[in-house]
Amino acid sequence: MGGFYFGPRVVFALFLILILLLFDGFGGGFWSAEK
């Protein structure tokens, strides 16, 4: 069962990436405007 356990830092990183993707997709292309 412990094989699929993700550390808190891994979960936080995935959660942060998900938020960034959501902001990029539904936030009017914020990161696209930066480029």
For each residue, the residues with C-beta under 8 A, 3 or more apart:
1: 4 5
2: 5
3:
4: 1
5: 1 2
6: 10 11 14
7: 10 11
8: 11 12
9: 12 13
10: 6 7 13 14
11: 6 7 8 14 15
12: 8 9 15 16
13: 9 10 16 17
14: 6 10 11 17 18
15: 11 12 18 19
16: 12 13 19 20
17: 13 14 20 21
18: 14 15 21 22
19: 15 16 22 23
20: 16 17 23 24 31
21: 17 18 24 25
22: 18 19 25 26 27
23: 19 20 26 27 30 31
24: 20 21 27 29 30 31 32
25: 21 22
26: 22 23
27: 22 23 24 30
28: 33
29: 24 32 33
30: 23 24 27 33 34
31: 20 23 24 34 35
32: 24 29 35
33: 28 29 30
34: 30 31
35: 31 32
